[in-house]
Amino acid sequence: MDTRPSIARQILALIAFVAIVAIVAALGSLASASNVDGWYAGVEKAPWDPPNSVFGPVWSALYLVIALAGWLVWRAGYRAGRPNAARGALALFVAQLVLNGLWAPAFFTAYPILGPPAWWIALAVIIALIAAVGAFALAARARSRAAAWLMLPYLAWLLFATTLNIGIIALN
């Protein structure tokens, strides 16, 4: 018996994964947009901090890769008429999306309210995010090696972003 989802269901699922990840991306943009040219423009940053124009394209590409990785794991765990066999990995996928969605508000939106402690909260969030992405990549590997590999650029970018977060804490 073929338990693979129909092509139509696969396409709908891919669209759903892209849409959910796009919502997380949009919420992050809302949290950062008004602050990038505000308080963020005036803080000391690490010498390796890229221009602001780099972040949008990098995150756009990463969000597409994240959605694709989640979809690949969903598709690999699909079982007709039964719960998805990749539920555990998909739970980690959701956890990393939630943490991803929390970082920008913690870093950008909370700063005008809390001041520098917001950066420490954001650092805790991004460390938890790195752990969740790593856990998802490891769990994904059992279902889709491609999905696991797709998460590596995201993980590398998060490690880089963590150095930027730490740089702002140290320099300010």
Secondary structure, DSSP 4 states (H G I P E B T S, - for coil): ---SPPHHHHHHHHHHHHHHHHHHHHHHHHHHHHHHTTGGGGS---TTPPPHHHHHHHHHHHHHHHHHHHHHHHHHH--TTS--TTHHHHHHHHHHHHHHHHHHIIIIISHHHH-THHHHHHHHHHHHHHHHHHHHHHHHHTT-HHHHHHHHHHHHHHHHHHHHHHHHHHH-
